[in-house]
């Protein structure tokens, strides 16, 4: 795409961020009409959110679709979202899967996780735990916490891999270190049980406490139970 278009787009983003919406929208519309995929995607989001324009989901979809067809991975992911659980009347599991997969193949971390979910649960595609693991792993290795939790779950129960409590714990720990409440609770429970890691009641207390500070009820209850055991 012409560098002058890219420069205009960069100016648009600055205007959007500074609150100069009318000028930004006008330029985005001009660029989108000329096929600039970033402008198509951003203008689509504006119509989706009603930012600087009247909210119009149909226009949003057309613009995001145009960007997605050009290989814009965020637009491809958004198309997956629109046809997935967020889609409402647009719900179509097969269409969601295809768009998530397109974005995943372009390296979109969240899309890789979603494709893993599709294969794991048989949503829009035949259930395949081996393939689910491939996509979960690609996402998890890039630090996406939900995918790390999914890897822990798979190693817990042997979905697509040989069950391995130590591997499960290692993946839960990665997610816990990012502050994921579910993962912090699981790590606490594994330390308490000595499952996949050497038993350490004080480490269990620490992880339960971290989750409890966020109001995670299971962790709060686990702390009370732990205190009862130590009385």
C-alpha positions in Angstrom: 0.0 0.0 0.0 1.2 3.5 -0.9 3.3 5.0 1.9 1.3 8.2 1.7 -1.8 6.2 2.7 0.0 4.7 5.6 1.1 8.2 6.8 -2.5 9.4 6.5 -3.7 6.4 8.5 -1.1 7.2 11.2 -2.4 10.7 11.4 -6.0 9.3 11.7 -5.0 7.2 14.7 -3.5 10.3 16.4 -6.7 12.2 15.8 -8.8 9.3 17.1 -6.7 9.2 20.3 -6.8 12.9 20.8 -10.6 13.0 20.4 -10.7 14.7 17.0 -13.2 12.1 15.7 -14.9 13.9 12.8 -11.7 14.5 10.9 -10.4 11.1 11.7 -13.5 9.3 10.5 -13.6 11.3 7.3 -10.0 10.3 6.5 -10.6 6.7 7.5 -13.6 6.5 5.2 -11.5 7.9 2.3 -8.7 5.4 3.0 -11.1 2.4 3.4 -12.7 3.2 0.1 -9.3 2.9 -1.5 -8.7 -0.5 0.0 -6.4 0.3 2.9 -6.9 -2.7 5.2 -5.9 -1.0 8.4 -8.4 1.8 7.8 -11.1 -0.7 6.9 -10.5 -2.6 10.1 -10.4 0.5 12.3 -13.4 2.1 10.7 -15.2 -1.2 11.1 -14.5 -1.0 14.8 -15.7 2.5 15.0 -19.1 1.5 13.5 -19.2 -1.5 15.8 -18.6 0.6 18.9 -20.5 3.8 17.7 -17.2 5.8 18.0 -17.5 9.0 16.0 -20.3 7.5 13.9 -23.8 6.1 14.6 -23.4 2.4 15.6 -24.1 0.2 12.6 -23.2 -3.5 12.9 -23.8 -4.3 9.2 -21.4 -1.6 8.1 -18.9 -2.8 10.7 -19.1 -6.3 9.3 -18.6 -5.3 5.7 -15.6 -3.2 6.5 -14.0 -5.8 8.8 -14.8 -8.5 6.2 -13.0 -6.5 3.5 -9.9 -6.1 5.7 -10.0 -9.8 6.6 -10.1 -10.9 3.0 -6.9 -9.0 2.5 -5.2 -11.0 5.3 -5.5 -8.6 8.2 -5.2 -11.0 11.1 -7.0 -8.8 13.7 -9.9 -8.5 11.2 -9.9 -12.2 10.7 -10.0 -12.8 14.4 -12.9 -10.3 14.8 -14.8 -12.1 12.1 -14.4 -15.2 14.1 -15.7 -13.4 17.2 -18.7 -12.0 15.2 -19.6 -15.5 14.1 -18.8 -17.1 17.5 -20.3 -16.6 20.9 -20.3 -12.8 20.6 -22.2 -13.0 17.3 -25.7 -13.2 18.6 -27.9 -13.7 15.5 -24.7 -14.1 13.4 -23.8 -17.3 15.3 -22.2 -19.8 12.9 -19.7 -22.2 14.4 -18.2 -23.3 11.1 -17.8 -19.8 9.9 -16.2 -18.8 13.3 -13.8 -21.7 13.1 -12.7 -20.8 9.5 -12.0 -17.2 10.4 -10.2 -18.1 13.7 -8.1 -20.6 11.8 -7.2 -17.9 9.2 -6.1 -15.5 11.9 -4.3 -18.3 13.8 -2.3 -19.2 10.6 -1.3 -15.5 10.5 0.1 -15.9 14.1 -2.7 -14.4 16.1 -2.2 -15.7 19.6 -5.8 -15.5 20.8 -7.0 -17.0 17.5 -4.7 -20.0 18.0 -6.3 -20.5 21.4 -9.8 -20.3 19.9 -8.9 -22.8 17.2 -7.6 -25.1 19.9 -11.0 -24.7 21.7 -12.8 -25.5 18.4 -10.9 -28.7 17.9 -11.1 -29.6 21.6 -14.9 -29.2 21.8 -15.9 -30.0 18.2 -17.2 -26.5 17.4 -17.5 -26.0 13.7 -15.0 -28.8 13.1 -14.6 -32.5 14.0 -13.2 -33.0 17.5 -9.5 -33.7 17.5 -7.5 -33.5 20.7 -4.1 -33.9 18.9 -4.8 -30.8 16.8 -6.2 -28.9 19.7 -2.9 -29.4 21.5 -1.0 -28.1 18.6 -2.9 -24.8 18.6 -3.0 -24.5 22.4 0.7 -25.0 22.5 1.4 -22.4 19.8 -0.6 -19.9 21.8 0.7 -20.9 25.3 4.3 -20.7 24.2 3.7 -17.1 23.3 2.5 -16.4 26.9 -1.2 -16.5 26.4 -2.5 -17.4 29.8 -5.8 -19.1 28.9 -3.9 -21.4 26.5 -1.5 -22.2 29.3 -4.4 -23.2 31.5 -5.8 -25.3 28.7 -2.4 -27.1 28.4 -2.5 -27.8 32.1 -6.0 -29.2 31.7 -4.9 -31.5 28.8 -1.8 -32.8 30.7 -4.1 -33.4 33.7 -6.5 -35.6 31.9 -4.4 -36.9 29.0 -6.2 -35.1 26.2 -3.9 -35.3 23.1 -0.9 -36.0 25.3 0.2 -38.6 27.9 -1.2 -37.4 31.3 1.6 -35.9 33.3 0.9 -34.1 36.6 4.3 -32.3 36.5 3.7 -30.9 33.1 0.2 -29.9 34.1 1.6 -28.1 37.2 4.2 -26.3 35.1 1.6 -24.9 32.7 -0.8 -23.9 35.5 2.1 -22.1 37.2 2.9 -20.1 34.1 -0.7 -18.8 34.0 -0.7 -18.3 37.7 2.3 -16.1 37.5 0.3 -13.8 35.2 -2.4 -13.4 37.8 -5.0 -15.8 36.5 -7.3 -16.6 39.5 -8.2 -20.1 38.3 -4.6 -21.0 37.8 -3.5 -19.5 41.1 -6.1 -21.6 42.9 -5.0 -24.7 41.1 -1.4 -24.1 41.8 -2.3 -23.7 45.5 -4.2 -26.9 45.5 -1.4 -28.8 43.8 1.1 -27.5 46.5 -1.4 -28.6 49.2 -1.9 -32.0 47.6 1.7 -32.6 46.5 0.4 -33.4 43.0 2.9 -32.7 40.3 5.1 -30.8 42.8 6.5 -31.5 46.2 4.0 -30.8 48.9 4.4 -27.3 50.4 1.6 -26.0 52.6 3.1 -22.5 52.9 3.4 -22.2 49.1 -0.2 -23.4 48.9 -1.2 -20.7 51.4 0.6 -18.1 49.3 -1.1 -19.0 46.1 -4.5 -19.3 47.7 -4.0 -15.9 49.3 -3.2 -14.3 45.9 -6.4 -15.7 44.4 -8.4 -14.8 47.5 -7.3 -11.2 47.3 -9.2 -11.0 44.0 -12.3 -12.4 45.7 -11.9 -15.9 44.3 -14.4 -17.8 46.5 -12.8 -21.3 46.1 -9.5 -19.9 47.2 -11.1 -18.1 50.2 -12.7 -21.4 51.2 -9.4 -23.3 50.7 -7.6 -20.9 53.0 -10.2 -21.4 55.7 -9.9 -25.2 55.3 -6.1 -24.9 55.4 -6.3 -22.9 58.6 -8.5 -25.6 60.1 -6.0 -28.3 59.3 -3.2 -26.4 60.9 -5.1 -25.8 64.2 
